[in-house]
Amino acid sequence: MDKDQGYAKVAALMAKHDEFAMFRRFKKLNCLNLLYLQAEIMELEDSLDTLSATDGSEAHRKQFASDWQYLSQKQDNKHHPQWDKVLHLRERLTEYNTTLLNQALLAAHLHPPNPQSVHCLSDWLERPSMGDFPLTSIDRLAWTSPSFTGDLGALRARAPEDPTSRWLAGTALPLFHRVVACGRRRSGAPAALCTYEESRLKRAVDVFATVVAALLPLLSTVTLFLLKTDGQRLGALVVVSAGFAAALALVTNARRVEVFGATAA
């Protein structure tokens, strides 16, 4: 029996497997909070403009617009309403700016998790032989309910950059796991998380890309040598160029302009 239970059990899993460290971003609530703060500040702004215009029309208060010390002085142990409004605005603006910047940081650095990681974590939480429902309150739905999984943000998203790596991690590897790895498990053996090192996946893609890069020029040379007519050679050039561009797009993270440049060269 695991010594960690409940939240400690989930935390231990997330600490061991970084890609499972995913949490709700509460995008709707954060936007709602910003909208309320914005509305409140705009009301305060309008009130301040009204007070400023009213005070500016009175001779003994015209100095408010040009001397903040005069404006901030207390009379009968009270601030003037215009200065009270300024102080209130200052508090709300500080809160609003901090909240807005935090949201910008979240949007820039907290990306959606890998769908395969979400599925794996949800499966772990629900399986009696694994997580065995360690959380019992409503927060357990953050990783298991489709209503909330779209709001998750990963501290370290496992998202290979090139299409080949994404296909291997998202399609080929899960298929291999279901067909081969699970088939080798002895009947009745306890279920456990199977881990695959990303470094090996990256190494395999790098080797594949290197082999393709070495073979494509040779393939084009041999093809042009074997073909007899100019028409056949032109057709072969088109096919080889298309294959070269496809290889760049599939096994590298090259931008479109880089693919066009390399193909043209």
N, C-alpha and C positions, 0 to 999 in steps of 0.2 A: 504493500500500500504506500502511495506517495505521501511524504511528510507534508508537502504543500497542498492546501485545500483552498477552494473558493478563488478569490481574487489573486492570492499568492500563487496558485497553480497556473492561472492564465499569465500572470506576470513572468513566471519562470519560463514558460514556453516562449513568450515574446522576447525575453532576454537572450534565449538560446538561439532562436531563429529570427533574425532581424526583420525579414520580410513579413512576419506576422504582427509586427508592432504597428497596428493601424487603429485609428481612432476617428470618431465622428468629428467633422468640421463644423457642424451646426450652421451651415451656410444660410439657411432661411432665417434662423433666429438672429444671427449676426447682422444680416441685412435689415431685419426688422428693427434691431437695436439702433443701427445707423440711421434708419429712416426717422425713428422717434427723436433721436438726438438732433438730426437736421431740422425737423419740424419745430422742436423747442427752440433751437438757436435762431431760426428765422422769425419766430414770434418775438423773441427777445430783441432781435435786431430791429424789427418794426417798432417795438415799444421804445427802444433807445432813440430811434430817429424822431419819433413823435415828441419825446421828452426834450430832445436837443433842440428841435424847432420851437417848442413852447418856451423853453428857457431863453433861447436866443432872441425872442421877441420882447423880453422884459429887460429893462435897462440894468437892473441890479444883478442880473444873471448872465449877461452877455459875455462876461469874462470867463464863464465856464468853458467856452469853446477854445480859448487860447491859454488857459492856465489850469493845468490839472491839479495843482496843489490847492488852488482856490475851490475847485470843484470837489475835491476830496475832504475838505475841512468839515468837521462836524458842527452842527448847530443844534443846541438843546440835546447834546449827547447822541445825535442821530446824523447819519449821512443823508445827503440829498438823494432823492429817488433816482436821479440820473446816474450818480456814482454807484448806488446799490445795483442798478441794472448792469453797469460795467463790470462790477465784481462778479455778479451772477453769470454774465456772459463769459468771463474769463475762466470760470470753473467748467462751464459746459464746453467751451472751445477746447480746453485741455483734454477733457475726456473724449470729445469727438475726434480730435486729431490723433490721439493715442490709439483709439479704436480703429480708425481708418487706416493708419499705418500698420497696425497688427494684422488687419485683414489683407492688406497688400502683401505683407510678408508671407502670410499663410497661402495666398494664391500663388505666390512665386516659388515657394519652397516645399509646400506640402501637396504632392501630386497624388492622383488616384492610384490605389494599389493594383498590383497585377491580379486580374480576375481569377487566375489559377490559385493564387495565394489566399484570396477571399474564400474560394470554394473549399480549399484544404483546411483553413482555420474553422470554417463553419462545420465541416465534417468532423474535425477533431472535437469540437465542443459538444456535438450531439451524440457521438459514439460512446456507448457505455464502456467499451474497452479502452477508450482514450481519455478524453476530458470528462466524460460522464456528467454532463450538465453542471459544471462547477459554479455557475452563476444562476441564481434563481429569481432575481428581480427583473424589471423590464429592460434593464441595460443589456441583458443577454441577447436581445433582438438586434443590437447594433451590427452584429456580424452574421446573423442568420436570416433576417427579414429583408426581402427585396426592397421594402420601403425605405430602409436605412443604409443598405450597403452602397448605394450610389453616393452617399454623403461621406464616405470614409476617405481618410487621407493617410498615406503611409509615411512613416519616418524614413524608411529606406525602401523605395519601390524597386522590385526586381523586374526591370524593364530593359532587356537588351536593345541596343540601338538599331542594328541592321535587321531587315526582314527575315533573313535566314535564321538568325539567333532567336527571333521572336517565334518563328514557326517551330523550331526545335524545342524551345522551352514550353510553348503553349499547346502544341499538338503532338509532335513526335515523342517527346519524353513522357507525357501522361499516357499515351498509347502503349509505349514500351513498358511502363510501370504496370499497367493493367494486364497486359498479355504475358509478359515475361516475369517481372519481379513478383507479382501476386501469384503467378502460377507455380513459382518455386517454393512459396510458403507452405509449410507442412499443414495438413488439415488439423484444425483445432488449435493452432498456434495463436497466441495473442497478437492482436493487431498493433502495429506501431508505425510511427512516422518514418518514411524512407526519405533520406536526404541525398541529393546529388550536388556535387560541387560545381559551382558556376565556372570556376577556373578551367575545369575539364571541358565544359561546353564551349567556352571561349577558345580554348586551345584547338578543339576540333574544327570550329569555324575558321580559325586562322589558318590551319593546315589546308582545309578545303579551298580557301581563297588563294593561298599561295600556289597550290597545284593548278587551279584554274588560270591564274595569272601566267604561269609558266607554259601551259598547254595551248592557250588561245593563239599566241603569235605563231607557234609551230604548226598548229592546225591550219591557220590561214595560209601559211607558206606552202605546206604540203598540198592543200586543196588547190591552190593556184597552179602549182606545178603539174598536178595530175590532169587538170581540165585542159581541153584542147582549143576550144573556141573562145573568142573574146566575150561573146554573150554569156557563156557559162561562167567565165571568170568574174564578169560584172555582177551576175546573180550571186555568186559565192561571196563577193565582197559585201553585198547588201546583207546576206545572212550572217556573215561573221561579225559585221559591225553591229547588227542588232543583238547578236549573242553577247558581244563585248559590253554593250550598254546594259543589257539585262543582268549580266554578271556583276557589273559595278553597282547597279541598283539593289541587287539581292544580297550580296555578301559584304557590302560596305555601307557606311552611313554618309556616303557622298551626297552633296546637294545637287539639284538638277543642273545648275550651271556648270558644276564640275564634271558631271556625266556628259553634258553636251561638249564641253571643252576636250575631254579625253577622247570621246568618240571622233570628233573632228580631226584631232591630231593623228 
